[in-house]
């Protein structure tokens, strides 16, 4: 089973900054394993936040673990339809879109080399889009997202309190994100304010 990677055919200029975003619980609600595009529902303000980041020159890359494929709960070819639906909703709500999707589709027991918190998918997005990680941020609702960003040496990591974020925040140890935000909208505003 292969990692699923999908992105625009147009390469970005070298050194472009990016927002690396977790999907479920960060951009959209997480009802469990999403196996149907109809189950994608955007978090309030998520589309506008992504649009603000794009307007400030950020590429948008979704980095997501989708072990439901490896568990036999999600058909691999449905992921493309789910991501098409996500982009349709982002476009219709705020004229926003994701430039690049990278999914680890393996079962955790597979011990693959692409499942977050390993940074492989970030590096693949970097190579595909010509990104400068030192200008980029990783935003997600789990510490695996924060650990992924730190492993890839992005500039900032932000934990959002949506999805699993509040529970994760309550368990924070010595490894902490650079910022904790209520949602993606506040997270993006904080990143943009850093210059």
Secondary structure, DSSP 8 states (H G I E B T S, - for coil): ---EEEE-SS---TTB-EEEE--BTTTB---SS--SGGG--B-TTHHHHHHHHHHTT-EEEEEEE-HHHHTTSS-HHHHHHHHHHHHHHHHHHHS---SEEEEE-S-GGG--SSSTTS-HHHHHHHHHHTB-GGG-EEEESSHHHHHHHHHTT-SEEEEESTTTHHHHHHT--S---SEEESSHHHHHHHHHHT-
